[in-house]
Amino acid sequence: MKNSLGPFSVFSAPLRFKHFAPIVKCTPWRQGTVRARPPSGIMRAEWRVMWVGRMREDMAANQPFAISFGERQATAIRVESGELPERVLPMLALPPYRGAIVVHGGASALEAAAMAPVRAFFAEGVVPLAEEYRLLVADGATQTGVARLAGQARAAAGATFPLVGVAPHRYATYPGGPSPARERFALNPDHSHFVLVEGGGFGVESEFLVGLLRGAGVPGLALIVNGGKIVLAEARAQAGQRNPIVIVRGSGRVADRLADSTSAERRTLPPGTRLYVTDIRAPLAFRALALRLLALPAP
């Protein structure tokens, strides 16, 4: 049988992925032994198609692609867990930016009562600041919680600053990608770029989000809005990196507990954490604080 993959036959002796190292970079979950025979119940031809499909998926990793949301289009990339933001960001062909804000926010558990104030905070504070000073803003990407409200505020303002959503690929669905399912969340169509991290469930993207502040190569700050256990872990990681952290008091849950100097969550942060608290009802005060922390000259 002619083998379009080259001299290595899928149906000959058992092979290991190291034989394919010059051909494709394999994601960790595909490392191991390629069995000479297909599993019971699968025809050889079907097994070969499955194998070729997997190799093509690997070859597509780390290659930007377009996601079309009707008239709007976003640039996306799939990366392996542990990939460095400083290597990934240039691949996205982002417009020039002078600073960065990484938003760590609540998702589906965001309380209904918090939605209007959070949306207003972004509409009156974060979005105008990012647009005027050309900031890169990154968040959780999906059509839920804080990421959805951030996207809506950007779209309503007609803003053009890069809004990068970062999410686990395993739990994302989008046009032309994985089909909708109960365990998958739609990406927010008002983002300009997406980084989809391969690996486990929610939380696998945290390392990339935290590392983005330094990887962007510009002044930056972390913004904590609402959130649960994952956001708390990300806040601790940001504190460990000595990055400035701004807590939005009044946004609920973890953010409010971190804003309380007597809380157990606050005591989990390491000594010397660069922590600042702003009120959700004072977006202009946040703007002034952010400009002081980013130390950016007037555009």
Buried (B, 14 or more C-beta within 10 A) or exposed (E): EEEEBEEEBBEEEEBEBEEBEEBBEBBEEEEEEBEEEBEEEEEEEEBBEEBEEBBEBBEEBBEBBEBEBEEEEBBBBBBBBEBBBEEBBEBBEBEEBBBBBBBBBBBEEBEEEBBEBBBBBBBBBBBBBBBBBBBBBBBBBBBBBBBBBBBBBBBEBEBEBBBBBBBBBBBBBBBEBEEEEEEBBBBBBBBBBBBBBBBEEBBBBBBBBBBBBBBBEBBBBBBBBBBBEBBBBBBBBBBEBEBBBBBBBBBBBBBBBBBEEEEEBBEBBEEEBBBBBBBBEBBEEBBEBBBEBBEBEEE
